Amino acid sequence: MEEITSTQNTKVKKWQHLTTKKGHQKYNQYLVEGWHIVGDAITAEQPVVQIMATAEQLNIHQHQFPENVEIFEITEEIAKKLSDTVTPQGIFAVLDILAAEHVDPETATGAWLLLDRIQDPGNIGTMVRTADAAGFRGVVFGNGTSSQYTPKVVRAMQGSQFHIQITHGNLEEWVSALKARDIPVYGSALDENAADYSTVTPQPEFGLVLGNEGQGMSEKLMTQTTTNLYIPIKGQAESLNVAVAAGILMFKLNQNLA
């Protein structure tokens, strides 16, 4: 085990770089923070290549580290340098970015959540965690959706990204491919002319599209879906947060929860 005490160490600078898009592309790796996510990555046998932790965190968790992983003891100062939070836990891991798992929409089974230009990391994390909880097969990050490897998105997903399939894809191609197999694709619309979500019969296989926080689904996708769904609002609020709407729809539509 190597001990690192300087924030100017070249390894520290590389780890910092792994929190950026350029760093992800250059090294094909990304950084995760906090024992909850690090531990989930280890349990899920993700490609963890390095673990960096303060003396306190090493004392607590070192017995749980895989044998083939490089271990570094770092100072509290370095932990603050690497952290994306106000009060860092003091434990981090570097994971290899594997070749993007390609999921063919022409053969995909089960329920799939399709993210259309979702930007807010908290919303993405909530939707991925809810898809995990609702028994979805996976989540498709469409073009324009924030990267799954940015620190805020990684932290917001809280390890659920290791429990279900995460893939990237062209949502128009996904919608067309699913519909060609008679698998319904539902959109979400702030439109009282759309179908009331409570009238839809749960399905074992379907796609569910959620659109951008401010603009909603793209107009083209709106015209391609099988049915667009509306969640009636009883009070005075103008709309629901996209992640809240996604949760309501996911638990309503998935027949596999029965």
C-alpha positions in Angstrom: 0.0 0.0 0.0 1.3 3.4 -1.0 0.9 6.5 1.2 0.3 9.8 -0.5 0.5 13.1 1.4 0.7 15.8 -1.2 -2.2 17.3 -3.1 0.3 18.0 -5.9 1.1 14.3 -6.4 0.7 13.2 -10.0 -1.7 10.5 -9.0 -3.9 13.0 -7.1 -4.0 15.2 -10.2 -5.0 12.2 -12.4 -7.8 11.3 -9.9 -9.1 14.8 -10.1 -9.1 14.6 -13.9 -11.2 11.5 -13.7 -14.1 13.7 -12.5 -14.2 15.4 -15.9 -15.5 14.4 -19.3 -12.0 14.9 -20.8 -10.6 12.7 -18.1 -13.1 9.9 -18.8 -12.2 10.0 -22.5 -8.4 10.2 -21.9 -8.1 7.4 -19.3 -11.3 5.4 -19.9 -11.9 5.5 -16.2 -14.0 7.4 -13.7 -14.1 8.2 -10.0 -16.6 7.1 -7.4 -16.9 8.5 -3.8 -18.2 7.2 -0.5 -18.4 3.7 0.9 -22.0 3.0 -0.2 -21.0 3.3 -3.9 -17.5 1.9 -3.5 -18.9 -1.1 -1.6 -21.7 -1.6 -4.1 -19.2 -1.6 -6.9 -17.1 -4.2 -5.2 -20.1 -6.4 -4.4 -21.3 -6.1 -8.0 -17.8 -7.1 -9.2 -17.4 -3.9 -11.2 -13.9 -3.2 -12.6 -12.4 -1.5 -9.5 -8.7 -0.9 -10.2 -7.7 1.5 -7.3 -9.1 2.4 -3.9 -8.0 5.6 -2.1 -8.9 6.1 1.6 -7.9 8.0 4.7 -6.4 6.0 7.6 -9.8 6.0 9.3 -11.6 4.6 6.3 -8.9 2.0 5.7 -9.2 0.8 9.3 -13.0 0.3 8.8 -13.2 -1.2 5.3 -9.8 -2.6 4.3 -10.8 -6.1 5.0 -13.6 -5.8 2.4 -11.3 -4.7 -0.5 -10.6 -7.1 -3.4 -7.1 -8.6 -3.4 -6.2 -7.4 -6.9 -6.9 -3.7 -6.3 -4.2 -1.0 -5.7 -4.7 0.6 -2.3 -3.6 4.1 -1.4 -3.7 5.8 1.9 -4.5 9.5 1.5 -4.7 12.5 3.8 -7.9 14.4 4.8 -6.6 17.2 2.7 -6.4 15.1 -0.4 -9.8 13.7 0.3 -11.2 17.2 0.3 -9.4 17.9 -3.0 -11.0 14.8 -4.7 -14.4 15.2 -3.1 -17.5 16.5 -4.8 -19.2 17.0 -1.4 -18.9 19.5 1.5 -18.0 16.8 4.0 -16.2 13.9 2.2 -16.3 10.4 3.7 -12.7 9.9 2.8 -12.9 6.9 0.5 -12.8 6.8 -3.3 -12.3 4.2 -6.1 -11.3 4.3 -9.7 -13.3 2.2 -12.0 -12.6 1.2 -15.6 -15.2 2.3 -18.1 -16.0 -0.9 -20.0 -16.9 -0.9 -23.6 -20.4 0.5 -23.5 -22.8 -2.3 -23.0 -24.8 -2.4 -26.2 -28.4 -3.4 -25.8 -30.2 -4.1 -29.0 -33.7 -2.6 -28.9 -34.8 -5.3 -31.4 -34.2 -8.0 -28.8 -34.5 -6.1 -25.4 -37.0 -7.6 -23.0 -38.8 -6.3 -19.9 -39.5 -2.7 -18.9 -37.1 0.1 -20.1 -36.9 3.7 -19.0 -35.8 6.1 -21.8 -34.3 9.4 -20.8 -34.8 12.2 -23.3 -32.3 15.1 -22.7 -32.6 14.9 -18.8 -30.0 17.2 -17.4 -30.3 17.4 -13.6 -28.1 14.8 -11.9 -30.5 14.5 -9.0 -33.4 13.7 -11.3 -31.3 11.2 -13.2 -30.2 9.5 -10.0 -33.7 9.4 -8.6 -35.1 7.9 -11.9 -32.3 5.2 -12.1 -32.9 4.3 -8.4 -36.6 4.1 -8.9 -36.2 2.0 -12.1 -34.1 -0.4 -10.0 -36.8 -0.4 -7.2 -39.6 -0.9 -9.7 -38.1 -3.9 -11.3 -37.1 -2.4 -14.7 -34.6 -4.2 -16.9 -32.7 -1.0 -17.6 -32.4 2.6 -18.5 -31.4 4.2 -21.8 -29.5 7.5 -21.7 -30.6 9.2 -24.8 -28.7 11.9 -26.7 -28.5 15.1 -24.7 -28.9 13.4 -21.3 -26.1 14.1 -18.8 -23.3 11.5 -18.6 -23.6 8.6 -16.1 -19.9 9.1 -15.2 -20.0 12.7 -13.9 -19.6 12.8 -10.1 -23.0 14.2 -9.3 -24.8 11.7 -11.4 -22.7 8.8 -10.0 -23.5 9.9 -6.5 -27.2 10.4 -7.2 -27.6 6.9 -8.6 -26.3 5.5 -5.3 -25.2 2.2 -6.7 -28.4 1.3 -8.6 -26.4 1.7 -11.8 -24.7 -1.6 -10.8 -28.0 -3.4 -10.3 -29.7 -2.8 -13.7 -28.6 -2.3 -17.3 -27.5 1.2 -18.2 -27.0 1.8 -21.9 -26.9 4.8 -24.3 -28.9 4.9 -27.5 -30.9 6.8 -30.0 -34.4 7.0 -28.5 -36.1 7.3 -31.8 -34.5 4.0 -32.9 -35.6 2.4 -29.5 -39.2 3.6 -29.9 -39.4 2.3 -33.5 -37.8 -1.0 -32.6 -40.0 -1.7 -29.6 -43.2 -0.7 -31.5 -42.2 -3.0 -34.4 -42.4 -5.9 -31.9 -45.8 -4.7 -30.6 -44.3 -3.6 -27.4 -46.0 -0.4 -26.2 -44.0 2.8 -25.7 -45.5 5.4 -23.4 -44.6 9.1 -23.3 -45.2 11.5 -20.5 -47.1 14.7 -21.4 -48.3 17.7 -19.5 -51.4 17.7 -21.7 -55.0 16.9 -20.5 -55.7 15.6 -24.0 -53.3 12.7 -23.4 -54.5 9.5 -21.8 -55.0 9.4 -18.0 -52.2 7.2 -16.7 -54.5 5.4 -14.3 -56.5 4.0 -17.3 -53.5 2.1 -18.7 -53.3 -1.7 -18.1 -49.9 -2.7 -16.7 -47.6 -4.5 -19.1 -44.7 -7.0 -18.7 -42.8 -5.3 -21.5 -42.8 -1.6 -22.5 -40.8 1.5 -22.9 -41.4 4.7 -20.9 -40.0 8.0 -22.2 -39.4 10.9 -19.8 -38.4 14.3 -21.3 -36.3 17.3 -20.5 -37.1 19.1 -17.2 -38.0 22.4 -18.9 -39.1 21.3 -22.4 -40.5 17.9 -21.9 -40.2 15.2 -24.6 -39.1 16.2 -28.0 -41.9 16.8 -30.5 -40.7 14.0 -32.7 -40.7 11.5 -30.0 -44.2 12.7 -28.9 -45.5 11.7 -32.3 -43.8 8.3 -32.3 -45.0 6.8 -29.0 -47.8 4.4 -28.7 -49.6 6.5 -26.1 -48.7 9.7 -24.2 -49.8 9.7 -20.6 -51.0 12.5 -18.3 -51.0 12.5 -14.5 -54.0 14.5 -13.4 -53.0 17.3 -10.9 -55.6 17.9 -8.1 -54.1 20.9 -6.4 -52.7 24.2 -7.6 -49.2 23.1 -8.7 -48.6 23.6 -12.4 -46.6 20.4 -12.9 -44.8 17.5 -11.3 -41.0 17.2 -11.0 -39.9 14.8 -13.8 -38.4 12.3 -11.4 -41.6 12.2 -9.3 -43.7 11.7 -12.5 -41.4 8.9 -13.6 -41.8 7.2 -10.2 -45.6 7.3 -10.4 -45.6 6.0 -14.0 -43.0 3.2 -13.4 -44.8 1.7 -10.5 -48.2 1.9 -12.2 -47.1 0.5 -15.6 -44.9 -2.5 -14.6 -47.0 -5.6 -14.5 -44.0 -7.5 -13.0 -44.6 -5.8 -9.7 -47.9 -7.7 -9.2 
